[in-house]
């Protein structure tokens, strides 16, 4: 059984090119969602890069931070991949991630742990009230929360604060008649075919619960899995266990931190298969160093 790489990209063609070359393997298929805002994306160029994998591009959508569009993007990738084939694992990554090891090592590892779900939970037994508020209240007109237009951004902020104040005043609770237990964690995951199909089959429920929520891309998979038979297969029950899901992300130095050349040894000794995030504008050298290292393994 092959693996499917599901990649959400919105910029950084240099990183995407290097990553694609590292995962181009006859044992993989690659699915890419290109943000609609990326106007000059060169589809033909990237198609020509791929020599061994099958490469698919999903329908393009306008993905905005904090909105349901992020979940919609992930669902597009899950649906497209599971419609085409039955994969051993589906790896959801972003366009500013890079692989830290070769495909032989990755496939050997996931073959050994077949059936395990590589999902990170911030907390397994509880969530913070602020997290529940993401779903408890109606979050509308969030599309322009990070607009480059300062007037639009300030108006959006004022409307948001007013809306939250009003909803708290009138004790709005969208979860009041629900038995859903909200859980939170990283949206970057490696999961089995059975779980992907369970998520796809839950599309209507996911839309109903999260379409008016905030930053729910960090909630919907964890919440769905927590209340299902798949939770017993989660690889680690430790909190914030990024190492167990083979992702290296540094939240201490940034939101998250952008890796530099000086971090090379830290990255390759992390025991992880993916790292994020990188930026060709911040430090192009680390991208090349990681690429050369993985190619030489």
Steps between C-alpha positions, in 0.01 A plus 500: 500500500624845408518812712321824413657838564241775541659843471339838569699776328454875478851627420867393508557325164865434589408295807227316312741406222756358743238310700339351191833369378558332837162325510486411130494121527309219329356410841335843537225703338498875552196727534539876509254776582622833365342800670291705260692812605820360347440655159818405314538138608673310218311169478694377197836557669408295806343223294828459314691464829324178591655188345377207711187597694156580371431870551150644545380856552170550679240764433639837614340698780570824686638391838486755781652470845257403774206426269322186390685530169796326666290195588344509156848490345600197707174326415563559129835326532359209703214453255711520185761255627260243647292512182802405290650218705528328837822618663687359798555853635392851414753767606355849529773765478529864406698663222752633751581155640797290396569126529792417729564147380478284190206293383658164583521595866151647504330203338686256722384688810134526400494136388616407848230714662220426256160575656627771734366854461763773520296781651615749764269619780576811705317336788334159506289544812396866482500816294528864593181714503643717221518192281138406563402860423622445143197276446266612777443842342420609145809634327387686190665753270842357589621493141678836527655451844849521350426745220789719384256792499525650848151655482340164415708326764400746773133485404517121506660509845235737634220288360655184646532647851144631485369165382680309776378742767141470379507122481644470850237743629219289356670172599525362149620139495496307174614188687224509762303209356799308374703218652810598302820521706722758333868410472786696344836430340723540196319477168806335337440126523583159353194275506369174358259440216223388736521825695510715188183334375337549840585872481367527145179319598460752785515798263145622568542479877835681480347779296204534739717524811795704374385720211445797736799425724845654539829318427315171499758334277676429831183346645294298255725193453596476867137538612372246248770247587464548877138386484563208268650151488813649340611669822642172635738496202649846562876453516555699821277608787758753620404867469660705219696199380624629164795260507264200506321625187843554339459876460759750621345839575650758735236702686750634755678741266211592269138445394649272377870576464658517152807278487845633407827343391621493859216259579617231256643257759195549721271410210680191373537365855134561587386145414222657291397454139365851437589848624326834474539769428751630246525818296720562197494871583619446858763230436532319169816318605322276754261384226793398281681333789198290591445410135861390449501306826186301419613434143828358627343256749 
